[in-house]
Amino acid sequence: MNRRMIVGSALALTAGLALAGCSDASADKASDKPELKVAGAFMPAPAMDDMASGFFTVTNKGGADKLTSVTSSIAEKVTLHSTKNNAMKEQKSFDVPANGELDFARGGNHLMFEELKHKPKEGDKIAVTLHFAKSDPIEVEVPVKAATYNPKPGKHASH
């Protein structure tokens, strides 16, 4: 009888661990889902009538994703750009790392609003939609700031 209790207990323990493993696996899959939040969005008041830039930070508390495009009714097209060694280069997409950030800041990654339908001025708010490979699109209201506005890194205001 003692042996049966030991075997029964061992089987119960094994079954319990197997079930715990199943729930952990589903928790892992849930953590693979991106959890995106956009903060610090701004557009410096553009100097030109047909082009403007935009900046923001995407914070991700989940699995990896990819920013694939941006749209806005203010421009015929919005393109993604990186800047390295003072050279601007158009990008097809940007990775949003798992549990990390994708930062668009002066001197680095940025949006280019091309063929503006009208020139935004300081105080305006521009509607922008960020499109991702896995996540639903995120709509952001981008305030137009002074042309010289440049927040300190890590000091983006939440939107």
Residue, then its C-alpha position, 0 to 999 in steps of 0.5 A: m500500500n505504501r508503494r501504491m501511495i508513492v506511485g500515485s503521488a508521483l503520477a499526480l505530481t507529474a500530471g500537475l507539472a505537465l499541466a503547469g507546463c501547459s499554462d506556462a506555454s500559453a503565458d509565453k505565447a501571450s507575452d509574444k504579443p506586442e504591447l505598443k504605446v506611442a509617446g512624445a509625438f511632435m512635428p516641428a513647424p515646417a520651413m518648407d510648404d511641401m515637406a515636414s518631419g515627425f518624431f515619436t517613441v514607440t514603447n513595447k512591453g511585449g513581443a517584437d513587432k515592425l513599423t511598416s508604414v505611416t499615413s496621414s491625410i495632411a500629406e500625399k505620402v509619409t516615408l520612414h527614414s534613418t539618419k546615420n553619419n549625417a546621411m538620410k536614407e529611406q527605410k521600408s520598415f523599422d523593428v520594434p524590439a520586444n520589451g524595448e523602444l523604437d525612437f524617432a528623434r532629431g538626428g536619427n530615425h524620423l518621418m518625412f511628410e511629403e507633398l503636404k496638402h497644406k503647411p501646418k503651423e505651430g499649435d496645429k494637431i496632425a492626425v497620423t496612423l502608424h501601421f505595424a506587421k502584427s499590431d493593430p494600427i495606432e492613431v496619434e495626434v501629433p502637435v506642431k511645435a516651434a521649429t526649434y523644439n527638441p525635447k531632451p532624450g527620455k523626456h517625451a510627454s505621453h500621448 
